[in-house]
């Protein structure tokens, strides 16, 4: 009975010794990680200090925009076209509700056409897809739209 108790105590002591060794190893690793973290924190502070000292403003478009000049031109044309399409949609709604006059609507449609024409000049083919003679048919289309809008009854009456 005493020998069994002694064996149990020895086994318990070995387990406690193993636990103490594991804790000591973990403390060593923790202190190493703490030192690494302090050094990385110092590097971040240095980088922030350098960034603050340069007082240089960063232009995000330079980093995320297209690099090639042609791609920049296409990107800007696409963005402008989408903005005008959104504007035209809202102007169509406003024209139907009688909020704006036909003159304002036509001015914006002409602006949309000028962007469309600029886009056709970028490509060797017409953007309408129906012809290959430049933007002649697109100009005819715009004239038809203007004539059709001129025939609409005035919404403000």
Steps between C-alpha positions, in 0.01 A plus 500: 500500500784740584686400185193571286459842665869571444467402133193724463690788661799444268270491195329820621840663551607407145175640359549821697862522381384455139235769548761737651736433206217565252410824675865609502529422126180695435635795701821498293300490175272775632794725582647439151168585337472808719844619382408437135177692548688792658745511209218491243316771694814714488524446122136605456562811710803583284298458181221719637750765604655497151156524338404791724829681439475488119164683494446353156141447399430166341283484192313173519413510130869475415526170684173339400428659164619382161868546423500530122378832352257329264350300786466818704319663210266201463443483875412869519273473195322202654453679831374812328263297285354324802454831682318643200283190465398534865432870449295429188290245684423747778430774246261267314315447825497875570378576146219248531393655832521852358773613737734623223450657158574337170790742437691377805438142403629556145816673627588198711421264215738699277768468767438127510535490123831688511639242741364224277668663199831528689478132579444415133812698413700268727399194308550428128136388473177676573365444850144442378599170340274558199747672273866564443477856372594680818227660703277614213214267590537598866459866406187408303373309800548802725317726253208256500494500881498881509218514245302241695548692825398824332169336403422407861237717669646750746485347849482835679162596344 
